[in-house]
Amino acid sequence: MRSFRNRFASVLAVICIMVLGACQAQYQNHGYVPPARDLDQLVIGVDTRATVDDVIGAPSASGLLSDGDYYYVRSRMRAYGARASQVVDRQVVAISFNENDTIRNI
């Protein structure tokens, strides 16, 4: 009988540890935003769309909201147990271009 109690207590302890471990928040990163040191290399009115592609890479979205502008988006999501994931941080870098394909604004 004592052996059964010891096993039951051990199994119960393992289950409790697993349940508590499942309640820990899980974080996921999605997307890409270029670092500031790369953005500092770009010169407004001088650099072109091709230069942006060479320096910081292709955007995650372009031209969806306006005339071919570049959008870099990074999101950090937190999932906690069975709850739905929620955004805890979002960064957006938008680069707009003039008619002659030079950078108008960052």
N, C-alpha and C positions, 0 to 999 in steps of 0.2 A: 504494500500500500504506500509506503514511504517513497519507493522508486517512482510510482505513478505520480505522486505530488511533485517530486523533483522535475520529472519530465514535463508535466503540465506547466509548472512555474517557468521552466526554460522556454517552452514554446510560447507561452504568454509574453515573456520578456522580448523574445525575437519579434513577435507580431507588433508589440508596442513600439519597438525601435523602428520597424519598417513603416508603420503608420506615421510616426513623427518625421521620418526622413522624407516621406512623400509630400509633406506640407512645406518643404523648403522651396523657395522661389527659384524658377529657372529663367535665365535670360538668353535672348537670341538677338543677334545683330543682322540687319538686312540692309542691303544697298551699299553705296560708296559715296563719300564726300572727300574731295581732294584736300590734302593738308594745306595749311596757310602758307607754308614755305613754297609750295608749288604755285599757289595762286599769286604770290608776290612776284613771281617771274613774269607774269602777264602784264602788258602795258596797254591801257585803254587808249583806243584810237590808233594804235600802231599794229598790234598783233592781230592775226586773222583767225578764222575758224580752223584752218589747217594747223596753225601754231598751237591752238588750244588742244587739238587732238594729239599733237606730238608731246606737249608738256604734261598734261594731266589725264589724257585718255578720253575715250568715247564716253558720252554721258549715259546715264540710265534712262533718261527720257529727253527727247528733243522735239521741238516743234509741236507739241501736243496742245499747248495753251496759247501760243502765239506763232509768229513767223520764223520758225527754225531756231529759236533760242534753245540754249542748253540748260538742262536741269539735273543736278546731282542731288540725290536724296538718300539719307541714312536714317534708319529707325532702330531703336532699341526697344524690344518687347519683353514684358515680364509675364510669365505664366505661373500661377500659384495654385497648386492642387488641381481641383476640377473646375476652377473658375476660368472664364474666358480670358485670353491674353489681352493685355492692354499696353498701349504705347506709353513708355516712361520718358523717352527722349526722341526728338526728331530734329534733324538738321537739313536745311535745304540751301544749296548754292545755285543761283541762277546767273547765267551769262547771256546777255543780249548782244545782238550784232546790228551794225548799220547796214544800209543798202549795199555798200561795197565790201561786206563781209569782215569788216574790222570790228573789234570789241567796242560796244557802246557803254556797257555797264557790267559790273560784277556785283 
